[in-house]
Amino acid sequence: MYHNINFQKLGKRINDARTKNNISIKKLAEKLGIEAGSLANIESGNAAPSTELLFAIADILEVPADYLLADSLKNRSAAMDYMIYDLFATASPHQKKRLVEMSKALLKVMDDNNV
């Protein structure tokens, strides 16, 4: 069974990861060996990257390929793990402590309510 890939969401995730890494569209395109306009079309969802290009983008941006495809995957566990990791990686030590406390409390409420 084939999955439909949401290219707009894929492009948005690529754009978000590129922006977060402070890489210009021109610089990423150079590293990929493609035109900046082609990359802009991918980021806007107007073009689909090849499998090889998708993996190259993920490698350069240092994100899992399944994170980029998370909106199109049925099993999003690895992508969710990365999102949680990324959230904690950018938090201050105080914020990390609070996130852990809040997560534990939320999990308890969810367990108590069979959610």
C-alpha positions, -999 to 999 in steps of 0.1 A, spaced: 0 0 0 14 34 -10 11 65 11 3 99 -2 30 124 6 19 158 17 45 178 -2 34 211 14 41 198 49 73 181 38 85 214 23 75 233 55 95 209 76 125 213 53 122 251 55 118 250 93 149 228 97 169 249 73 159 281 90 167 266 124 201 257 112 207 292 99 213 280 64 202 301 35 182 285 7 211 294 -16 237 277 6 216 246 10 210 244 -27 247 247 -33 255 219 -9 229 198 -26 241 206 -61 208 220 -73 194 255 -82 180 276 -54 148 279 -73 144 241 -73 148 240 -36 123 269 -32 98 248 -52 104 218 -29 100 240 2 68 255 -11 54 220 -20 53 227 -57 79 200 -65 88 167 -50 124 158 -41 138 125 -53 145 99 -26 183 106 -29 177 144 -26 155 139 4 181 119 22 208 144 13 186 172 27 181 153 59 218 146 63 229 182 57 202 196 80 210 168 106 174 157 110 160 122 105 143 117 71 112 103 88 110 136 107 107 154 73 80 129 63 62 127 96 30 142 83 28 114 57 38 84 79 13 62 98 40 53 123 54 86 136 72 73 166 108 80 155 97 115 143 80 122 176 111 111 195 131 136 175 106 164 181 108 157 219 146 155 217 147 188 198 124 205 223 146 194 252 178 203 233 167 240 230 154 243 266 174 259 295 183 236 324 154 251 344 130 245 315 142 209 312 135 203 348 100 217 345 93 198 313 102 166 330 80 174 360 51 184 338 55 154 315 55 130 345 23 146 358 6 146 324 15 109 319 0 101 353 -32 120 344 -34 102 311 -29 68 327 -55 75 354 -80 84 327 -71 57 302 -60 82 276 
